[in-house]
Amino acid sequence: MIGKTERGICSYYGEPGEIPPGFVLPSNEVFDPHAMRAAHKTLPFGTRVRVTNERNGKTVTVKINDRGPFTPGRILDLTKAAFQRVESTQKGVFPCSYKIV
């Protein structure tokens, strides 16, 4: 599975008030908007992926710890902190690719 890639749209989640403090994710981790984490529909929890913003070439490595996104065409929901490493949250989404590392 290492080296597998996928292309699509990345978004982010975890704005204040969106997820209650102490919320436990399906991976049994507590949601932390400051952690380098992401949601994916099917990758096993704990999988690390290197996400590339296809517009600017910036990358961030995140760990999968949640399920989603549930909007068609989107392949990853990043935490706000991870998203901010590669794109402005004012944009909300960006074309991305990821590679399992």
Secondary structure, 3 states (H helix, E strand, C coil): CCCCEEEEEEEEECCCCCCCCCCECCCCCECCCCCCEEECCCCCCCCEEEEEECCCCCEEEEEEEECCCCCCCEEEEEEHHHHHHHCCCCCCEEEEEEEEC
